[in-house]
Amino acid sequence: MLLTGRNAVITGGGTGIGLSIARTLAEQGCNVAVTGRRLNVLEEAAKSFGGHAVKMDVSDEASVVTGMQSIADYFGSIDICVANAGIAEGQNIRNSSFDFWRKIMAINLDGAYLTIRESLRHMPVQEWGRVLAVSSIAGVRGLKGAHAYSASKHGVIGMIRSLCADHAKLPVTFNAICPGYVDTDIIDRNTQSISERAHISQEEARALMVDLNPHGRLITADEVASAALWICGPGSDSFDGQAMEISGGQP
């Protein structure tokens, strides 16, 4: 197995992309901890692949410090960090509030920063390490109707590239994955939101998101997880500071 003996933490690992990455890494021999705010969901997820569940709120610094310390104590170190936790919500900026902006930034950008910072404090960066942030195609091109979300995901990529430059001479890599629309619970929630805001049916709202993927279908979480596995596996040492797009083609 490719990752036997490695220790990984995946935030937002109870569902969707995070859970798929957790399972994929575990299948390759990795010791995996998943974190999130709903302990019952995390424990059920961790049970499905023999992982470790830790309740942690990425928007709360004390929670991240405590949670990452407990994972490091449990495993002995953190070799792979996947900063995946995030929310996807949109608003027209004219009707938007600063509280909405701060909520998006606190989870998507501040949360990624805290997760990565704390993982690096427990990572043997002189020996080997992988830091992977799940950004979005919105972090590369911007997304209509989602100014705060797009800004937060652009920020994640900027941080990843800067950290790559900081650690370029060390055997630890920093990369971002930028998926298009992925078939997860977020799609279901956004379908309802778009339907209500645009006064269209849920079928029409879902079709709008599907059509934004150039290949005309939703991406699977397993496709994203396969990319994460390659980035964390052997042969990827020189893949560093990149924003890998998984979006079904160039629009």
Secondary structure in CASP SS format (residue, H / E / C, confidence):
PFRMAT SS
TARGET T0000
AUTHOR 0000-0000-0000
METHOD secondary structure of the structure
MODEL  1
M C 1.00
L C 1.00
L C 1.00
T C 1.00
G C 1.00
R C 1.00
N E 1.00
A E 1.00
V E 1.00
I E 1.00
T E 1.00
G C 1.00
G C 1.00
G C 1.00
T C 1.00
G H 1.00
I H 1.00
G H 1.00
L H 1.00
S H 1.00
I H 1.00
A H 1.00
R H 1.00
T H 1.00
L H 1.00
A H 1.00
E H 1.00
Q C 1.00
G C 1.00
C C 1.00
N E 1.00
V E 1.00
A E 1.00
V E 1.00
T E 1.00
G E 1.00
R C 1.00
R C 1.00
L H 1.00
N H 1.00
V H 1.00
L H 1.00
E H 1.00
E H 1.00
A H 1.00
A H 1.00
K H 1.00
S H 1.00
F H 1.00
G C 1.00
G C 1.00
H E 1.00
A E 1.00
V E 1.00
K E 1.00
M C 1.00
D C 1.00
V C 1.00
S C 1.00
D C 1.00
E H 1.00
A H 1.00
S H 1.00
V H 1.00
V H 1.00
T H 1.00
G H 1.00
M H 1.00
Q H 1.00
S H 1.00
I H 1.00
A H 1.00
D H 1.00
Y H 1.00
F H 1.00
G C 1.00
S C 1.00
I C 1.00
D C 1.00
I E 1.00
C E 1.00
V E 1.00
A E 1.00
N C 1.00
A C 1.00
G C 1.00
I C 1.00
A C 1.00
E C 1.00
G C 1.00
Q E 1.00
N C 1.00
I H 1.00
R H 1.00
N H 1.00
S C 1.00
S C 1.00
F H 1.00
D H 1.00
F H 1.00
W H 1.00
R H 1.00
K H 1.00
I H 1.00
M H 1.00
A H 1.00
I H 1.00
N H 1.00
L H 1.00
D H 1.00
G H 1.00
A H 1.00
Y H 1.00
L H 1.00
T H 1.00
I H 1.00
R H 1.00
E H 1.00
S H 1.00
L H 1.00
R C 1.00
H C 1.00
M C 1.00
P C 1.00
V C 1.00
Q C 1.00
E C 1.00
W C 1.00
G E 1.00
R E 1.00
V E 1.00
L E 1.00
A E 1.00
V E 1.00
S C 1.00
S C 1.00
I C 1.00
A H 1.00
G H 1.00
V H 1.00
R H 1.00
G C 1.00
L C 1.00
K C 1.00
G C 1.00
A E 1.00
H H 1.00
A H 1.00
Y H 1.00
S H 1.00
A H 1.00
S H 1.00
K H 1.00
H H 1.00
G H 1.00
V H 1.00
I H 1.00
G H 1.00
M H 1.00
I H 1.00
R H 1.00
S H 1.00
L H 1.00
C H 1.00
A H 1.00
D H 1.00
H C 1.00
A C 1.00
K C 1.00
L C 1.00
P C 1.00
V E 1.00
T E 1.00
F E 1.00
N E 1.00
A E 1.00
I E 1.00
C E 1.00
P E 1.00
G C 1.00
Y C 1.00
V E 1.00
D C 1.00
T C 1.00
D H 1.00
I H 1.00
I H 1.00
D H 1.00
R H 1.00
N H 1.00
T H 1.00
Q H 1.00
S H 1.00
I H 1.00
S H 1.00
E H 1.00
R H 1.00
A H 1.00
H C 1.00
I C 1.00
S C 1.00
Q H 1.00
E H 1.00
E H 1.00
A H 1.00
R H 1.00
A H 1.00
L H 1.00
M H 1.00
V H 1.00
D H 1.00
L C 1.00
N C 1.00
P C 1.00
H C 1.00
G C 1.00
R C 1.00
L C 1.00
I E 1.00
T C 1.00
A H 1.00
D H 1.00
E H 1.00
V H 1.00
A H 1.00
S H 1.00
A H 1.00
A H 1.00
L H 1.00
W H 1.00
I H 1.00
C H 1.00
G C 1.00
P C 1.00
G C 1.00
S C 1.00
D C 1.00
S C 1.00
F C 1.00
D C 1.00
G C 1.00
Q C 1.00
A E 1.00
M E 1.00
E E 1.00
I E 1.00
S C 1.00
G C 1.00
G C 1.00
Q C 1.00
P C 1.00
END
